[in-house]
């Protein structure tokens, strides 16, 4: 663990310093895992890309490809329309370089993705190339040896542009490099300061969860149509819950090695009490009103009409068109418990890419990932659809082209500097669902918080016996 803490500190320092150039200018970021309007590409950009791909194809033809065999790969990911279109464009570029290779995209929204992936991995029918979330890893690797060791394909895949400390933390399992990060991601309280002003509070005034609740109560009293926080129950019960527990205990919620909880009933009650107060004091919209926009909070009419002061998410989920208050946008540091042991701030890959162990052509899959991560045209096409680029080359291109929203860059920079060491990546899905169910009961007022806490602790302890 000590080695991991040192690695995380080194990684955040190195990556934070590299982000400075990317914030010098910026259009709105094109990142999300929810639906959106796709980014328009000008005719001039399209023509330049086509010319570059044709030139590269000619060079590739002279050099010879990996194989002359007809190869079909499957590539599975989730995301926004912009992510889909950019990824499909990169696939087309690669296929133009390798006419004998066909890559079939299997893509959609996030809902049901994890269940589908685990079923395919367990049945040996998984796609060749797989995008997954960092917090999937415990459940995925419990299935078996489902991913190849990417270091076995170093002749095809160059990872020298990645920060090795970042890879050490997130890309390895049992000494094998099983994946590569798709970007650099930080949590963000994206704030419309013009709306927040109605509460009488500023970003600098809100330090603790008590401050946060007081500001939300004041805002709703000043304008009954407005709420402080645009948040859905799913995110509240996952990323926010994990961050708040870590603030209290200075550790991950679950110890996977010893198969035990690192928090006790009092810790859980403190977090659940804050959740209850969020709803009781109108800091957040009533659960029934926000439910239709779960995982799609940017489509909530109150968000569109500037009736929320802020939202919470990760930078990879803030896409072009997500918000329209650029002139009054700022980043609120995550509120803290008094005496917090860690910040609770997320700083990790938005997703990771792996090659399934059942792939019949892992070397071709590795070559495609090399193009995906390292080719200049691919980087220019993907831009920030999976948050900030993960390689030094990608970050340089982002700095030159101004492809990132400066507010998101600020959030990533602050996350890199203040990130919580314990990122809660090892909680089994069964236990995460128990917590999620409890948060939903609190949100809908289905029981008192003391009883919900007791019941949740009992269910979690029972679930541990099945791990």
N, C-alpha and C positions, 0 to 999 in steps of 0.2 A: 504494500500500500504506500509506503514512504516513497518508493521509486515512482509510483504513479503520480503522487502529489507533486514531486519535483518536475516530472515531465509536463504536467498540466501547467505549472507555473511558467516553465520555459516556453511552452507552446503559445500561451496567451501573450507573453511578452513579445515574442517574435512576430506573431501574426498581427498584433495590435500595431506594431511599428510599421508593418507593411500596408496597413489600411489608410494611413494618413494621406497618401497620394490619391486614393480613390474617392476621397471626399471633396476634392477641389472643385468639382462641378458635378452636376447630376440631374438627369431626368428622373421621373418616378420609377422606382424599381419594378421589374416584371417578375415577381415571385409570388407563388401561391400554391396551395393544395386544394383550392376551391375553384369553382367555375368563374370565368371572367371573359371579358372581351379581348380577343387576341390582338397582339401588337401589330400595327400596320408596318409593312416593309415597303420602302420606296422602290420604284422601278430601277433607280440607279444602284441601290444596294443589292437588289436581286441580280442585276447584270454583272456587278463586280464579283459577287459570290459565284455565279455560274462560270465566269472566266477563270477565277482562281481554281475552282474544282476541275475544270477542263485541263488547266495547266498541270495540276497535281496528278490527274489521271494519266496524262501523257508521261510524266516522270515515273509514275508507278508501273506503267506498262513496260517501260524500258528496264526497270529494275526487276520486274517479275513479282508476282504475288506470293502469298504464303502457300497456296495450293491451287491447282487447276481444277480440282474437283468442284462439282456443284454443291454448294453449302447453303442450308437454310438455318438461320438462328431465330429464336424467339426472345423478345426483350419485353419485360414486364415492368411497368411503372404506374404511378398515380400522379395526379396533379391538375393543374388548371388548363384552360384552352391554350394559353400562350406556351405553357410548358410542353403540351402535346405537339403543337405546331412546330416549335423550335426543335424538339427531339426528332420528330419525323423528318424535318429538313436535314438534320445531321445524318440520319440514316440514309437518306437519298444521296447525300454527298459521298458517304462511304461506299454505297452500292455503285455509284458512278466510277469510283476508283477500282472497285472489285466487281466486275460484271457477273462473276460466277457466284457471288454471295447475295443472298436475299435475307433481309432481316424483317421479321414480322413483329410489328408493335402490338402489344396487348396492354391497353391503357384505359383509364377511367378515373372515377373519384376514389376517395379514401375509404368510404363506407364499404365494409366487407372485404377489403383488400387483405388484411392480416389473415382472416379465416381461409380465404381462397389460397393464399400462399402456403400456409401450413399444411393444408390438405394436399396440395401439389407436391410439396417437398416430401411429405410422408409417403405419398404414393409413387414417387420417382417420376413424376410427370411435369416437374417444374420447368419453366423457361430456361434458356441458356444464361441469359443476363437478367439479374434481378435487382430492383431497387427496394431497399427496406429501411425501416426506421431503426435508430440506434437502440431504442428501448424494446425492440423485438428480439434482441439477440439471445436472451436466456431461453425463451420458448423455442426459437428456431434451432439452436444448437442442442436442445434436449431431444430433438427428433433424431439427430445423428450427425454424421460427417457430411453435411449437406452442401458445403461450398469447397471449391478447390483452393489450394494454396497459390495465391497470385505470384509469389516469389518463384514458383516453378516455371513461370512464363515470362521471366524477365527479358528474354530475347525479343519478345513482342510488345511488352508493356513497360514503358519508362515511368518510374515513379519518383525520379530525382527532383522534380519540381515541387513536390509536396513537402510540407514541414514534417520532418521525421518524428518530432515529439508528438505532434497531433496524431500521426499514424500509430505511434506506439500505444496511445490511449484507446483509440477507437477502431483500429483496423485489424488487430490481432486477437486470436482466440487459441489458447493452448499452444502458443508459440508460432502459429501460422498466420500469415497475412491473408485474411479471408475476404477483405473488402477494401474499398477506397471511398473516402468522403466525397460527396457531390458538391460541397461548398463549406462555407464558414457561416454559422448561424448563431444568433443571439436572441434572447427574449426581449420584448419591448412593450412598454406601456405607452402606446402612441397617443399623444395628447393634443387636443384642440384647445389651445390656451384661451381663445376667445370665448368658448363655452365655459371653461373652468373659472374664468373671471367672475361669472355670475355667483359663484359660491363664496367669493371673498378670499379664496385661497389661490396661491400660485404653485407652480411646480416645486419651488424651493421650500414651500411651507409644509409639504407632505413628506414626513420622514417615517412615520410609524403606521401600523394598521389602524390605530385609534385616530390618527390624523386623517387617514383615508376615509374612514367611516364618517367622521365629522364633516369633512368636505362634501361627501356625497349627500349627507342629510341636509346640509346648508344649500346645496345646489337645487335639490328637489323642492325645498321650501321656497326658494326664490323663484323657481320656474317648475311648476308641477308637471309639465310635459317633458321635462328633461331629467336625465339620470347621469350619474358620474361615469359608470363603467358599463361598457358593452362587452359582455362575457357570456359564453354559453356554458351549460352545466357540464358538458363533457370536458372542456378545457379546465374548468374550475376543479373538477375532480381528478385531473391527471397532472398537468404541468404546474398549475398553481398549488394544488395540494402538496405535490412533491417538494416544491420550493419552500413552502411554509414549514413543513415538517423538518426539512434540512436546516432551516433557520434555527429551529428550537433545539435540535439534537446534534448538529454538526456532523451528520453522518447520513448515509443512505437510509431510506425507510426500511429496507429489507436486507438482511445479511444472507446472501446466497450461499456462502461457504458453510456457515453454521446453521443455516435454515432457521432463522429467528428474526423477530421484529426488533428493530433498533429503537423504536419509540414505545412509550407506555400509554396507559389510558389517559393520564393527565395531559400528555402532549396532544393526543388525538382530540381530546375535548377542547383544548385551546383553539385548534384549527377549526373544528366544527362550530365552535361558538362564534368565531369571526364570520364564517359563512352564514350562520343564522342572522347575525347582526346586519350583514349586507342586505339581506332581503327584508328584514323587519324595519330597517331605517331608509328604505327606498334608495339605497346606493346603487343597486342594480334593478333592472326592469323585472316585474313579476315573471316567474318561471314560465307560466303558461303563455305569456306574450312573447318571450324570447325563444321558446321551443321551436317554432318553425324555421329559425335561422341557425340552428345548431351546426357548427363547423362552416357556416356561411354568414358570419355576423356582418360582413360588409354589405349584405343585401337587406339588412334590417332597415325599414323606412326611417326610423329615428336616427340611425347613423347617417343615412343619406341626407337627412334634413337637419343635420347638425344639432341633434337633441341628446347626444352623448358627449361627455367631455373627453373620454378616452376609451381605448380598447386594449386588450392584452392578446399577444400572440408571439410568434417567432418571426424573425425578419424574412424568412423564406415564404411566409404566408402573406406578406404585404406586397400586392401586385399593382400594376398600373391600373388606375381607376379605383383602387381600394379606398382612397380618401381624396378630398378635393380642397383641403384647407392648408395647402403647402405654406402659405404666408404666415400662418399662426400655429404651425406644427412644432412640437417639441417632444422630448423623451423624459418621462418621469422615472427616476430610479425606483426599483421595486421597493414598496414599503416593507418595513422590518418590524419584528417583535422586539420589545425592549430586551437588551442583552443577547441579541441574536448571535449564534456561534458561527454561522455562515450566511452568505447573502441570499441564497436561493435563486440566483440568477443563472439562467440557462446559457451555456456556451458550448456548443457541440455541432457535429455535422447535421445539416437538415435531413439528409438521408445518406445511405451508403450503397455502393454498387458491388455486386458479387457475381461470380460465375458458378452456376450449379454444378455439383459433382457428377450429375447424370448427363452433362453436356457431352455430345459426341465430337464436338469441335471446339474445345476450350482455347486452343491456340488462336483460332479465328476470333472468338469472342474477346480474347485478350487484346488482339490487334485492333478490334473495333473500339475497345475502351481506351486504347492508346490514342486513337484518332479523336475520340470524344473529349478526352482531357487535354491533349497536347497540341492538336492541330489549330492553327490560328483562325482558319475559317470556321471551324466548329465552335471555338470559343466566342467568336464574334456573333455567331448565330444563336448560341445558347444564352449569351449575356448573363443575366442574373435570374433566370427562371428557376434556378435551384439555390437561390441566395448568392452571396459573393463567391466568386470562383475560388477553388481550393488550392490552385497552384500559383507559384510566383509569376509565371508567364501570364496566366489568366488575370491576375490582379493588376499586372502592368497594363494589359490591354484595357481593363476596366478604367484605369486611371487616365489613359490616353483618350478614350472615347466618351468618358463621362456617363457610363451606363447605369450608375447607381444613384438612388435617391440619397442626398446627403443626410437626411434625418435617419435613414436606416444605417448608413455608415456610422453615424454618431452612436446609434444603439449598439452596433457590433463592437465598436471601439470600447464603449463603456462596459459591455459584457466581457470583453477580453481582459479588461483590467480588474473587474469585480466578480468574475464568475465564481460560483460555488464549486468547490472541489468535488463534492458528491452530487452527481447528476441523475441519480435514481434511475439507472438503466437496467437494474436486475430484478425489478418487481415482477413476479409471475403474473400472467394475464388473469388467472382466476382471482388473485388477490386484488388486482387493480379493478376488476369488475365489482368486487365487494365494496370497495371504497366508493366507486362510482355510484352504486345503488344507494349508499348512505347519503351521499351528497345530494342526490336527486330527492330523497325523502326530506332532507332539510330544506331544499329549495321550494318544495311544494307544501311545506308545513305539515308533513305526515308523521307527527310524533314529536316528543320533546327531545332536545339535543342530548340530554343525559342518557336516556334510554337508547337512542340511536347509537351513541358512542359505545355503550355496554354491548349492545348486540353486534356491532361491527367488530369489536375486539374478539368476541367469542367466535364469530365466523372466520376471522383471520387466523386465529390460533388453530381452528379446525382445519383450515385450508393448508396450513403449514405441514400438517401430518401427511398430506398427499403429495408434497413436493419431493 
